[in-house]
Amino acid sequence: MELIKCTTASLRLSVTLPLAQKEFALEVKYGMTPMQALRSATATAAELLGMQDKIGSLEPGKFADGVAVPSDPIADITQMEKVNFVMKSGAVYNLTYARFDDLTLGELRRKSGPRRSCMIVVATDAPVDALNLKRLAARAIMGMARTGAAGSNGSGDYVIAFSSASELRIRPGDANKSHAVTVLGNEAMSPLFLAVIEATEEAIYNSLFRATTVTGRGHTVEALPLDKTLQILRDHRIIK
């Protein structure tokens, strides 16, 4: 079994998705040597990212990242399509992989994992009309995506956005009257878009870290193990 030096970037999609797994073989087919193809995904990628002091090769002081394949990919580059496991920061992760053609619909559903829905409420005191409230709601999904959510097929995520600005209220006695209001124009919305994205991301992290174990209808959902989570974040240098 050969352990190939790599970076997190080098994994790209090359070792996990059926179509992208052919990437190394295609690079060699169209003129690169096997070593050049491997370096393009490891040392070269690290240099382009300006992270050669952390990733790109297996050396003391760098992340222990790599993939294991059955035999020497220099002799047969297609070995990169047969990854046995991935090592990230010294931890080994086994891959469960099957070709799409070999999976039944039922297996695909089981492999997709449990589907959950996220409900997001966006509130602002800015005078924003219905059109821009809809645009704010769309940006909240971007904040959810920042946390790693992919919006799976069965996920029923939705967002409700409203403004509490008093000047926008139509009081019961004024329902049949016309009235003039001042609302933010489209060009003024960008700071609010950014605020909604960041607030949504932070709200999701807060909910995960503050959640407790819950049981209902015969099912139990465990709370996030905080100590282990914090250690993982430190190991990956996301927090100090």
C-alpha positions in Angstrom: 0.0 0.0 0.0 1.4 3.4 -1.0 0.9 6.5 1.1 0.8 9.5 -1.2 1.9 12.9 0.1 -0.9 15.4 -0.4 -2.7 18.4 0.9 -6.2 19.0 1.8 -6.5 20.8 -1.5 -5.0 17.8 -3.3 -8.0 15.7 -2.4 -10.2 18.1 -4.3 -12.9 15.9 -5.7 -10.4 13.5 -7.2 -10.6 10.7 -4.8 -14.3 10.8 -3.8 -16.5 11.3 -6.8 -16.9 8.9 -9.7 -16.4 11.5 -12.5 -13.6 13.5 -10.8 -11.7 10.4 -9.9 -10.5 10.2 -13.5 -8.7 13.6 -13.2 -5.2 12.3 -12.6 -5.5 9.8 -15.4 -6.7 12.5 -17.8 -3.8 14.8 -16.8 -1.4 12.0 -17.7 -3.2 11.1 -20.9 -2.9 14.7 -22.1 0.8 15.1 -21.5 1.7 15.4 -17.8 3.9 12.8 -16.2 2.4 10.9 -13.2 4.7 12.9 -10.8 3.7 16.2 -12.4 0.0 15.3 -12.0 0.6 14.4 -8.3 2.6 17.5 -7.7 -0.1 19.7 -9.3 -2.4 18.5 -6.5 0.1 18.6 -3.7 3.2 20.8 -3.6 2.1 23.1 -6.4 -1.3 23.6 -4.9 0.3 24.4 -1.6 2.6 27.0 -3.2 -0.3 28.6 -5.1 -2.3 28.9 -1.8 0.8 30.3 0.0 0.6 27.4 2.5 3.7 25.5 1.6 4.9 25.8 5.3 1.8 23.8 6.4 0.9 21.5 3.6 2.1 20.0 0.4 4.5 17.4 1.7 5.0 15.2 4.7 7.5 16.9 6.9 7.9 17.6 10.7 5.8 20.6 11.6 3.3 20.2 8.8 -0.2 18.7 8.7 0.0 14.9 8.4 -2.3 14.7 5.4 -2.3 12.0 2.8 -4.2 9.3 1.0 -3.4 5.5 0.8 -3.7 3.6 -2.5 -3.1 -0.1 -3.3 0.2 0.4 -5.2 2.6 2.9 -6.8 0.7 5.6 -8.7 3.9 6.6 -10.5 3.8 3.2 -12.2 0.0 3.3 -12.7 -1.7 6.6 -12.1 -5.1 4.9 -12.1 -4.2 3.8 -8.6 -5.4 7.2 -7.5 -8.9 6.1 -8.3 -8.7 3.4 -5.7 -8.2 5.3 -2.4 -8.2 3.0 0.7 -8.3 5.8 3.2 -7.6 9.5 3.8 -5.3 10.8 6.5 -6.1 14.3 7.8 -3.8 15.8 10.4 -2.7 12.3 11.4 -6.2 10.9 11.8 -7.2 8.1 9.4 -10.7 8.3 7.7 -11.9 5.2 5.9 -13.8 5.8 2.6 -17.1 4.2 1.8 -17.5 4.4 -1.9 -19.4 2.7 -4.6 -19.9 3.5 -8.3 -23.2 5.2 -9.0 -24.1 2.4 -11.5 -23.8 -0.1 -8.7 -26.2 1.6 -6.3 -29.9 0.9 -6.2 -32.2 3.8 -5.4 -32.8 2.5 -1.9 -29.0 2.3 -1.3 -28.6 5.9 -2.5 -31.3 7.0 -0.1 -29.6 5.2 2.8 -26.2 6.6 1.9 -27.5 10.1 1.8 -28.0 10.0 5.5 -30.7 11.5 7.7 -32.4 14.6 6.3 -33.2 17.6 8.5 -34.7 21.0 8.0 -33.5 24.3 9.2 -36.0 27.1 9.9 -34.6 30.7 9.9 -36.3 33.9 11.0 -34.7 37.2 9.8 -35.8 40.3 11.6 -34.7 43.9 10.9 -35.8 47.3 12.0 -34.6 48.8 8.7 -37.4 50.1 6.5 -37.3 47.3 3.9 -40.1 46.5 1.4 -41.4 43.0 0.5 -39.0 42.6 -2.5 -35.9 43.3 -0.5 -37.1 41.2 2.4 -37.3 38.3 0.0 -33.7 39.1 -1.1 -32.6 39.2 2.6 -34.2 35.8 3.1 -32.2 34.4 0.2 -29.0 35.6 1.8 -29.8 33.7 5.0 -29.4 30.5 3.1 -25.8 31.6 2.2 -25.1 31.9 5.9 -26.3 28.4 6.4 -24.1 27.2 3.5 -21.1 28.7 5.3 -21.5 26.2 8.1 -21.2 23.3 5.6 -24.9 22.6 4.9 -25.5 21.3 1.4 -29.3 21.6 1.1 -29.9 17.9 0.5 -32.8 16.7 -1.5 -35.1 16.0 1.5 -34.1 19.1 3.4 -37.0 21.5 3.8 -35.0 24.6 4.8 -36.9 27.9 4.6 -36.6 31.5 5.8 -39.1 34.1 7.0 -38.0 37.7 6.9 -39.8 40.7 8.3 -39.3 44.4 9.1 -40.4 45.9 12.4 -40.0 49.5 11.1 -42.9 51.4 12.5 -43.3 53.6 9.4 -44.1 50.5 7.3 -47.1 49.5 9.5 -50.6 49.8 8.1 -52.9 50.3 11.1 -56.4 48.8 11.1 -58.1 52.2 10.7 -55.9 53.2 7.8 -56.4 50.1 5.6 -58.4 52.0 3.0 -56.1 55.0 3.0 -53.0 55.7 0.9 -49.9 56.7 2.7 -46.3 57.5 1.7 -43.4 55.6 3.2 -39.6 55.8 2.8 -37.8 52.5 2.2 -34.3 51.5 1.5 -33.3 51.3 -2.1 -31.6 48.4 -3.7 -28.2 50.0 -3.6 -28.4 50.3 0.2 -29.1 46.6 0.8 -25.5 45.2 0.5 -24.5 45.9 4.1 -27.7 44.2 5.2 -27.1 41.2 3.0 -23.7 40.7 4.6 -25.1 41.2 8.1 -27.8 38.5 7.5 -25.2 36.0 6.1 -22.9 36.5 9.2 -25.8 36.5 11.7 -27.2 33.3 10.3 -23.9 31.5 10.4 -23.3 32.6 14.0 -26.8 31.7 15.0 -26.4 28.1 13.7 -23.0 27.7 15.5 -24.6 29.1 18.7 -27.5 26.7 18.4 -25.1 23.7 17.9 -22.9 24.6 20.9 -25.9 25.4 23.2 -28.0 22.4 22.3 -28.7 19.7 24.8 -29.5 16.0 24.3 -33.2 15.5 23.5 -35.4 12.4 23.4 -38.8 12.1 21.8 -40.9 9.6 19.9 -38.4 6.8 20.5 -35.5 8.8 19.2 -32.6 10.5 20.9 -30.4 13.2 19.4 -27.1 13.7 21.3 -25.8 17.1 22.1 -22.6 18.1 20.4 -19.6 16.9 22.5 -18.0 20.3 23.2 -14.6 19.2 24.5 -14.0 16.9 21.5 -15.3 19.5 19.1 -13.0 22.2 20.5 -10.1 19.8 20.3 -10.8 19.1 16.6 -11.0 22.8 15.9 -7.6 23.3 17.6 -6.1 20.4 15.8 -7.1 22.0 12.5 -5.9 25.4 13.7 -9.3 27.0 13.3 -9.2 28.3 16.9 -6.3 28.6 19.3 
